[in-house]
């Protein structure tokens, strides 16, 4: 739902936190959940550590809206489901998030969110979908080679995101 973008972004940023640059994180230098590579792609030029540290919510919001919220057609999704999909898309990419939606709905997982996927989401019970999608996210994270390093945080985020999504159901 269009009115959920700001609330969803605030929830995402609570999870993403501030600046990090861990050598064991495949995302590399990151601030507010935006990797250096994603920010360079967005601004169309190189960026240094000082630039990454200076990112604000207002600066990254347009990137989040276009690259994740709009890419997953979150404006067309039921309340709660929109946030859950948005959050996972940021963490894993829109294509994987969309395929995970489709697998949870037991429809063809082509990574394209179109009329068939939207209809299936809207036809599903929101609580059941949130549970199924959350389970699929857990399975994905547990299969990552870096689960032993980041797994506890990912699973905490999954649980918290599920709770927030359930609270948003209209």
C-alpha positions, 0 to 999 in steps of 0.5 A, spaced: 500 500 500 502 506 498 501 509 504 506 504 508 512 506 504 514 511 510 512 506 515 516 500 512 522 504 510 523 506 518 522 499 520 527 497 515 532 502 517 531 500 524 534 493 522 539 496 517 543 500 522 548 505 521 555 505 517 559 498 517 565 495 514 566 488 516 571 484 512 567 478 513 560 481 510 560 480 502 556 487 502 562 490 504 562 498 506 554 499 508 550 505 511 543 505 512 543 498 509 545 501 502 552 498 500 557 502 497 556 499 490 549 500 490 550 507 492 555 508 486 550 505 481 545 510 484 549 516 484 553 514 477 560 516 480 565 513 485 564 514 493 569 514 498 568 512 506 566 519 508 561 519 503 558 513 505 558 515 512 554 521 511 548 518 508 541 520 511 534 517 511 532 522 506 538 521 501 537 513 501 529 513 501 529 515 493 533 509 492 529 504 496 523 506 493 525 505 486 530 499 487 526 495 492 519 498 493 517 500 486 521 494 483 516 489 487 510 493 486 509 494 494 504 499 492 499 493 490 500 489 495 496 488 502 498 492 508 503 488 512 505 483 506 508 490 502 513 491 508 515 484 509 516 483 501 520 490 501 524 488 507 526 481 504 528 485 497 532 490 500 536 484 504 536 479 498 534 483 491 528 484 488 528 478 484 529 473 489 524 476 494 519 475 488 521 468 487 520 467 494 513 470 494 511 465 488 514 459 492 510 461 498 504 462 494 506 455 490 505 458 483 511 459 478 517 462 480 519 466 475 522 472 479 517 477 475 511 480 479 505 481 474 498 480 474 498 473 476 503 474 482 499 480 484 492 476 484 495 470 488 497 475 493 491 478 494 487 472 494 491 469 499 490 469 507 495 475 509 496 471 515 498 465 512 502 468 507 506 472 512 507 465 515 509 461 509 513 467 506 517 467 513 518 460 513 521 461 506 526 466 508 528 462 514 530 456 509 534 461 505 538 464 510 540 458 513 542 455 506 547 461 506 555 460 507 555 466 512 549 463 516 554 462 522 557 469 522 550 473 521 545 467 522 542 470 529 541 477 526 538 474 520 533 470 524 532 475 529 530 480 523 525 475 520 522 474 527 521 481 528 519 483 521 514 477 521 511 481 527 511 488 524 507 485 518 502 481 522 501 488 526 500 492 519 494 487 517 488 491 515 
